Amino acid sequence: MYQDRILLTSEDILEKEFKVDTRGYRPQDVDKFLDVIIRDYQEMFNIIKELSVDKKNLMDDNIRLKQEIRNLHTKLQVLRDRAGETNNSDLLRRLSNLEKMIYGEE
């Protein structure tokens, strides 16, 4: 995913060989290579920043979703409790009506 944004690998840097002039390495080759390394480092820091922002957003989403799940569990429990209370009150009312019918109290 991010590999296409980085040009050099650690092996590329380690195995880089510069041409030797009479006075040592050719400064142009070294400068070009260092420019590529600097560019890769900057890109790596950009990737780290992007991933940090993504991580923060995902953590915020995760916290929000966990809170939403807790709220939904609470609402579900309240609805179950109400349904149980309604059924109990309905049963008591029906029993009362049956007793009235059986014993003749209306």
C-alpha positions in Angstrom: 0.0 0.0 0.0 2.7 2.5 1.0 5.6 0.6 -0.6 5.1 2.4 -3.9 5.7 5.7 -2.2 9.2 4.8 -0.9 11.9 4.4 -3.5 14.8 2.8 -1.5 14.9 -0.2 0.7 17.5 -0.7 3.5 19.4 -3.1 1.2 19.5 -0.5 -1.6 21.2 1.9 0.8 23.5 -0.7 2.3 24.6 -2.0 -1.1 25.0 1.3 -2.9 28.4 1.7 -4.4 29.8 5.0 -5.7 32.2 5.4 -8.5 35.6 6.5 -7.3 37.4 9.5 -8.9 41.0 10.5 -8.4 40.0 12.4 -5.3 37.5 9.9 -3.9 33.8 9.5 -4.5 32.1 11.6 -7.1 30.2 14.3 -5.2 27.4 14.4 -7.8 26.6 10.7 -7.3 26.7 11.1 -3.5 24.5 14.2 -3.6 21.9 12.5 -5.9 21.8 9.5 -3.7 21.4 11.6 -0.6 18.6 13.6 -2.2 16.7 10.3 -2.8 17.3 9.3 0.8 16.1 12.6 2.0 13.0 12.4 -0.1 12.3 8.9 1.2 12.7 10.0 4.8 10.3 12.9 4.2 7.8 10.5 2.6 8.1 8.1 5.5 7.3 10.9 8.0 4.3 11.8 5.8 3.1 8.2 5.9 3.6 8.1 9.7 1.5 11.3 10.1 -1.3 9.9 7.9 -1.3 6.6 9.8 -1.4 8.4 13.1 -4.4 10.4 11.9 -6.1 7.3 10.7 -5.4 5.5 13.9 -6.8 8.4 16.0 -10.0 8.4 13.8 -10.4 4.7 14.1 -10.0 4.9 17.9 -12.5 7.7 18.1 -14.9 5.6 15.9 -14.3 2.6 18.1 -15.1 4.5 21.3 -18.2 6.1 19.7 -19.4 2.6 18.5 -18.8 1.1 21.9 -20.9 3.8 23.6 -23.6 3.3 21.0 -23.6 -0.4 21.8 -23.9 0.3 25.5 -26.8 2.7 24.9 -28.5 0.1 22.7 -28.1 -2.6 25.3 -29.5 -0.3 27.9 -32.5 0.5 25.7 -33.0 -3.1 24.9 -33.0 -4.0 28.6 -35.5 -1.3 29.4 -37.8 -2.5 26.6 -37.5 -6.1 27.8 -38.3 -5.0 31.4 -41.3 -3.0 30.2 -42.5 -6.0 28.1 -42.2 -8.2 31.2 -44.1 -5.7 33.3 -46.8 -5.3 30.7 -47.2 -9.1 30.4 -47.4 -9.4 34.2 -50.0 -6.6 34.5 -51.9 -8.1 31.6 -51.9 -11.5 33.3 -53.1 -10.0 36.6 -55.9 -8.1 34.9 -57.0 -11.2 33.0 -57.0 -13.2 36.3 -59.0 -10.6 38.0 -61.5 -10.6 35.1 -61.7 -14.4 35.3 -62.3 -14.4 39.0 -65.0 -11.8 38.6 -66.7 -14.0 36.0 -66.4 -17.1 38.0 -67.4 -15.7 41.4 -70.0 -13.4 39.8 -68.5 -10.2 40.9 -68.9 -7.6 38.2 
